[in-house]
Amino acid sequence: MTISAKVEHKINDDIKEKEIRVTDSTGEQLGVMATKDAQELAVKKDLDLVMIAPQATPPVCKIMDYGKYLFEQQKREKEARKHQKVIVIKEVKLSPQIEDHDIEYKLKNAKKFLKEGDKVKVSVKFRGREMAYTQIGAKVLEKFAEQLEDSGVMEKRPSMEGRSMVMIFGPKPEDKKEKTSKKKDQEKAE
């Protein structure tokens, strides 16, 4: 089950109000009637009496197949989860004194992450006295961004967050399309 707000409905004998407004399973208004009469009507139709609006005056109840209603609700939630997009952010950590070879290695990883369709958070952490020379870290990030331009799109410009300078890259739009088509091909193969 999901962690969604579940609404508990009062059904059949759990409804203790004296008078309720009743709606038929087709949506037709049956009017205000005694709870006992509505329950008998639901039993005759072999359906459930479900309170759908307890805050109304008088409370509103609907005659329906409650099991079928719950099943369809779960089906809708499952379908909505299918179409959700999960955003994964991978992080590449740099330092202000990073060497060229290390930048190339981190750049290769960042490009791989972007090609897979993930976002990349590039950060430079400043320790101790390095906080006085944040412009060095900014230059490192600029150099990294120039080399990463062909693989991704900068979504967030370099900015300070605590003791770190951070920028975020996202995959280029055509990379996203390729990734989704590859996933569909893999699903068809299975």
C-alpha positions in Angstrom: 0.0 0.0 0.0 1.0 3.6 -0.5 1.5 6.3 2.1 -1.5 8.3 0.8 -4.2 9.8 2.9 -6.7 7.1 3.3 -10.3 8.2 3.9 -12.2 5.8 6.2 -15.9 5.7 5.3 -18.7 4.7 7.5 -20.6 1.9 5.9 -24.0 0.1 6.5 -24.5 -0.4 10.3 -21.7 2.0 11.3 -23.9 4.9 10.2 -25.6 6.1 13.4 -27.2 9.4 12.3 -31.0 9.6 12.3 -31.5 11.3 9.0 -29.3 11.2 5.9 -29.4 12.5 2.3 -29.2 9.5 0.0 -27.8 9.2 -3.5 -28.4 6.2 -5.7 -25.5 4.2 -7.4 -26.4 6.0 -10.6 -26.0 9.4 -9.0 -29.7 10.1 -8.7 -30.8 12.0 -5.6 -33.2 10.0 -3.5 -33.7 12.8 -0.9 -33.5 12.9 2.8 -34.7 9.8 4.6 -34.2 7.9 7.9 -31.0 5.9 8.1 -32.9 2.6 8.6 -34.9 3.1 5.4 -31.8 3.8 3.4 -30.1 0.7 4.9 -33.1 -1.4 3.9 -33.0 0.1 0.4 -29.3 -0.8 0.0 -29.9 -4.3 1.2 -32.7 -4.8 -1.3 -30.3 -3.7 -4.1 -27.6 -6.0 -2.7 -25.3 -2.9 -2.3 -23.7 -1.0 0.6 -24.7 2.3 2.1 -21.6 4.5 2.3 -21.3 7.9 4.0 -19.4 10.1 1.6 -19.9 13.5 3.2 -20.2 13.3 7.0 -19.7 17.1 7.5 -22.8 18.0 5.5 -26.1 18.7 7.1 -27.7 16.2 6.9 -24.8 13.8 6.1 -24.7 12.5 2.5 -24.7 8.7 1.9 -24.4 6.9 -1.4 -25.7 3.4 -2.2 -22.8 1.6 -4.0 -20.7 -1.5 -4.2 -18.0 -0.5 -1.7 -15.6 -3.3 -2.5 -15.7 -2.4 -6.2 -15.2 1.3 -5.3 -12.1 0.5 -3.2 -10.7 -1.7 -6.0 -11.2 1.1 -8.6 -9.6 3.6 -6.2 -6.5 1.4 -5.7 -6.4 0.9 -9.5 -6.4 4.7 -10.1 -3.6 5.2 -7.5 -1.5 2.5 -9.1 -1.9 4.1 -12.5 -1.0 7.5 -11.1 2.2 5.9 -9.6 3.1 4.5 -13.0 3.2 7.9 -14.5 5.2 9.5 -11.7 8.7 10.6 -12.6 11.4 9.8 -10.1 14.2 12.4 -10.1 17.6 11.1 -9.0 20.3 13.5 -8.1 23.9 12.2 -8.2 26.6 14.2 -6.6 30.1 14.9 -7.8 32.4 16.5 -5.1 35.3 18.6 -6.0 37.9 20.6 -4.0 39.4 24.0 -4.7 42.9 22.5 -5.3 41.7 19.7 -7.6 44.1 18.6 -10.3 43.3 18.4 -14.1 43.3 14.6 -14.2 40.9 14.4 -11.2 38.6 16.9 -12.9 38.6 14.7 -16.1 37.7 11.6 -14.0 34.9 13.4 -12.2 33.7 14.9 -15.5 33.5 11.4 -17.0 31.3 10.2 -14.1 29.1 13.3 -14.4 28.6 12.7 -18.2 27.7 9.1 -17.5 25.1 10.2 -14.9 23.6 12.7 -17.3 23.5 10.2 -20.1 21.5 7.9 -17.8 19.0 10.7 -17.3 19.9 11.7 -13.8 20.6 15.2 -12.5 24.1 16.0 -11.3 24.9 18.2 -8.3 28.5 19.5 -8.5 29.9 20.8 -5.2 33.1 22.3 -4.0 33.5 22.0 -0.2 35.6 24.7 1.5 37.5 23.8 4.7 39.1 26.2 7.2 40.9 29.1 5.5 39.6 28.1 2.1 36.4 30.0 2.9 38.3 33.2 2.4 39.1 32.1 -1.2 35.8 31.0 -2.6 36.6 32.6 -5.9 39.1 29.7 -6.5 36.2 27.2 -6.1 34.0 29.3 -8.4 36.7 29.1 -11.1 36.9 25.3 -10.7 33.1 25.1 -11.1 33.2 27.4 -14.2 35.9 25.1 -15.8 33.8 22.0 -14.9 30.6 23.6 -16.3 32.3 24.6 -19.6 33.4 21.0 -20.2 30.0 19.6 -19.2 28.0 21.9 -21.5 27.8 19.4 -24.3 26.3 16.7 -22.1 23.9 18.6 -19.9 22.0 21.8 -19.1 22.8 24.0 -16.1 19.7 24.2 -14.0 21.2 26.1 -11.1 24.1 28.5 -11.3 26.9 28.2 -8.7 25.9 29.5 -5.3 27.0 29.1 -1.7 25.2 26.7 0.5 26.9 26.7 3.9 30.6 25.8 3.4 30.0 24.5 -0.1 29.5 26.1 -3.5 26.9 24.1 -5.5 25.6 24.0 -9.1 23.1 21.5 -10.6 23.1 20.1 -14.1 20.2 18.2 -15.8 20.3 16.0 -18.8 19.7 17.6 -22.2 16.1 17.1 -23.5 17.1 14.7 -26.3 18.9 12.5 -23.7 15.7 12.2 -21.7 13.8 10.9 -24.8 16.6 8.4 -25.6 16.5 7.1 -22.0 12.7 6.6 -22.0 12.8 4.9 -25.4 15.6 2.6 -24.2 13.5 1.7 -21.1 10.5 0.9 -23.3 12.6 -1.3 -25.5 13.9 -3.2 -22.5 10.4 -3.7 -21.1 9.2 -5.1 -24.4 12.2 -7.5 -24.6 11.3 -8.8 -21.1 
